[in-house]
Amino acid sequence: MNRLWAAVRRRPVRAYLYSLLGPGFAVAQVYGWTTGTQAAVWISLGGAVLAVTGAELAQTKTRPVE
């Protein structure tokens, strides 16, 4: 699990995952695996999770102004 989080914290991996969210759920909707509403919710959740990871990484690389 630590390797997964380490990978997700890398910017290229997050960008790749962002690019898969929309098209992936569009395909799922076409095949009837999800509804449009469910796809929108999962895309939003995925975006929020990936954004929090990026914000946490940015926080670890900065210092507050003294």
Buried (B, 14 or more C-beta within 10 A) or exposed (E): EEEEEEEBBEEEBBEEBBEEBEEBBBEBBEEEEBEEEEBEEBBEEBBEEBEEBBEEBEEEEEEEEE
